[in-house]
Amino acid sequence: MKSLIALLFLVFAFNSCSSKFYSKKDYSFYNQNFELDKESLLKTNGIYVLDSVWSQSSTEIPMEKNIKKVCYIFYKTGQSNMIISEKEDDLDYKQFVLNDFNRSKNNKNVGTLFQGYYKLKNNKIVIEKVNTSLRRFNYSYGYLENEKLIIVKPNSLQGEGNFEDKYFLDTYKEIYTFIPVEDLDSILPYW
């Protein structure tokens, strides 16, 4: 009996420490029939690149001082991906996306922490991603205006992706500018 209890304890301990790989059906935002409305302000023929960060307690911080390049990609089928990479001055954005895509597709154990799904309501957007270390979904809340994506509440464990005004405050902003990328539709998400 003691050995059975010890075995069960080891199985439980191993299971709680092992990685979980999420599939599209684990995401509450996954919708097999999702189609982006043609009138949507969200653009899928390019990427949104982080330009600046602003908070109520500080002035706007331009991203030239940042050593990382942060970008969002959105697909017409409801998927999203945030890519973080070393900053380069003359970055070929299509190659940047392809490199990240191929790196994670060819090695399922690598992936990114930032693949997910999005929902839109008017000009508001909620992005659902997985925090693998916490084994919880987190949500980034924002809105779209003038070819910009403005995230006002990044990586929150609150709200479960609901479009409630309390998650769309103007006390913090990550401002991403849209940059068109030719033939980006040829890179189809596999998640």
C-alpha positions in Angstrom: 0.0 0.0 0.0 2.8 2.4 0.9 4.5 1.7 -2.4 1.3 2.5 -4.3 0.9 5.8 -2.5 4.6 6.6 -3.2 4.0 5.7 -6.9 0.9 7.9 -7.1 2.8 10.8 -5.5 5.6 10.5 -8.0 3.2 10.4 -10.9 1.4 13.4 -9.6 4.7 15.3 -9.0 6.0 14.4 -12.5 2.7 15.4 -14.1 2.6 18.8 -12.3 6.1 19.6 -13.5 5.8 18.5 -17.1 5.2 20.8 -20.0 1.7 21.1 -21.4 1.4 21.8 -25.1 -1.8 23.7 -26.0 -3.8 23.0 -29.0 -6.4 25.3 -30.7 -9.3 23.6 -28.9 -7.8 24.7 -25.5 -8.3 28.3 -26.5 -11.7 29.8 -25.7 -11.3 32.3 -28.6 -10.7 29.5 -31.1 -13.5 29.5 -33.8 -13.1 27.2 -36.7 -15.5 29.4 -38.8 -13.9 32.7 -37.9 -13.7 35.2 -40.8 -12.4 38.7 -40.4 -15.0 41.3 -41.4 -13.8 43.2 -44.5 -14.7 46.5 -42.8 -12.6 45.7 -39.8 -9.9 48.2 -38.8 -7.5 45.3 -38.1 -5.1 44.7 -40.9 -3.7 41.3 -41.8 -1.5 42.2 -44.8 1.4 43.4 -42.6 2.6 43.6 -39.0 2.2 46.0 -36.1 5.6 47.1 -34.7 6.0 48.6 -31.2 6.7 52.3 -31.6 6.4 53.7 -28.1 5.1 53.1 -24.6 3.2 55.6 -22.5 1.9 55.6 -19.0 0.1 58.1 -16.8 3.1 58.3 -14.5 5.7 59.0 -17.2 6.1 60.6 -20.6 6.1 58.6 -23.9 9.1 56.3 -24.2 10.3 55.8 -27.9 11.3 52.3 -28.7 14.6 53.4 -30.3 16.1 52.9 -26.8 14.8 49.4 -26.7 17.1 46.5 -27.7 14.3 44.2 -28.7 11.9 44.4 -31.6 8.3 43.6 -30.7 5.7 42.9 -33.4 2.1 41.6 -33.6 0.9 39.6 -36.6 -2.8 38.9 -37.1 -4.4 36.4 -39.5 -7.8 36.6 -41.2 -8.7 33.2 -39.6 -8.5 34.6 -36.0 -5.0 33.7 -35.0 -2.4 36.2 -33.6 1.3 36.0 -32.8 3.6 38.4 -31.0 7.2 38.0 -32.0 10.1 39.4 -29.9 13.5 39.6 -31.6 16.8 41.3 -31.4 16.5 44.9 -32.8 17.9 45.5 -36.3 17.9 48.8 -38.1 17.1 47.5 -41.6 14.8 44.6 -40.7 13.2 42.6 -43.6 9.9 42.1 -41.9 8.7 39.2 -44.2 12.0 37.3 -43.5 11.6 38.1 -39.8 8.1 36.5 -39.8 9.2 33.6 -41.9 12.2 32.9 -39.6 10.0 32.8 -36.5 7.3 30.8 -38.2 9.8 28.1 -39.5 11.6 28.0 -36.2 8.5 27.2 -34.2 6.8 25.0 -36.9 9.9 22.8 -37.4 10.4 22.3 -33.7 7.1 21.8 -31.9 8.9 21.9 -28.6 10.1 25.5 -29.2 7.0 27.4 -30.3 6.5 30.8 -28.9 4.7 31.9 -25.8 2.7 34.4 -27.8 0.7 32.4 -30.3 -3.0 32.8 -29.7 -6.3 34.0 -31.0 -8.1 37.4 -31.0 -11.7 38.7 -30.9 -12.9 42.1 -32.1 -15.8 44.3 -31.1 -16.0 47.6 -33.0 -12.6 49.1 -32.6 -11.7 47.0 -29.5 -9.5 43.9 -29.6 -8.8 41.2 -27.0 -5.9 38.8 -27.6 -5.8 35.5 -25.8 -2.5 33.8 -25.2 -1.2 31.1 -22.9 1.1 31.8 -20.0 2.8 28.3 -20.0 4.6 28.8 -16.7 1.3 29.5 -14.9 -0.8 27.2 -17.2 -3.3 29.9 -17.5 -4.6 32.0 -20.4 -3.8 35.7 -20.3 -5.5 38.5 -22.2 -4.2 41.7 -23.8 -6.8 44.4 -24.2 -6.6 47.2 -26.7 -8.1 49.1 -29.6 -7.4 50.0 -33.2 -7.2 53.5 -34.7 -5.5 55.2 -37.6 -3.4 52.1 -38.6 -2.3 51.7 -35.0 -2.8 48.9 -32.5 -2.9 50.3 -29.0 -2.6 47.8 -26.1 -3.9 49.3 -22.9 -3.8 46.3 -20.6 -1.1 43.7 -21.7 -1.0 40.1 -20.4 -3.7 40.3 -17.8 -5.1 37.3 -16.0 -8.2 39.3 -15.4 -11.4 39.5 -17.4 -11.3 36.2 -19.2 -11.3 38.2 -22.5 -14.6 40.1 -21.9 -15.2 43.4 -23.6 -15.9 45.3 -20.4 -14.9 49.0 -20.1 -12.9 48.4 -17.0 -10.2 46.6 -19.0 -9.9 49.3 -21.6 -8.5 52.2 -19.5 -6.1 54.9 -20.8 -3.6 54.8 -18.0 -1.0 52.8 -20.0 -0.5 52.4 -23.8 1.8 50.3 -26.0 1.5 51.9 -29.4 2.2 49.6 -32.4 2.3 51.1 -35.9 1.2 49.1 -38.9 3.8 48.2 -41.6 2.5 46.5 -44.8 4.4 43.3 -45.7 4.1 42.0 -49.3 2.7 38.4 -49.6 2.2 37.9 -45.9 -1.0 36.0 -46.6 1.2 33.2 -48.0 2.4 32.5 -44.4 -0.5 30.5 -42.9 -0.6 29.9 -39.2 -0.4 26.2 -38.2 -2.0 26.6 -34.7 
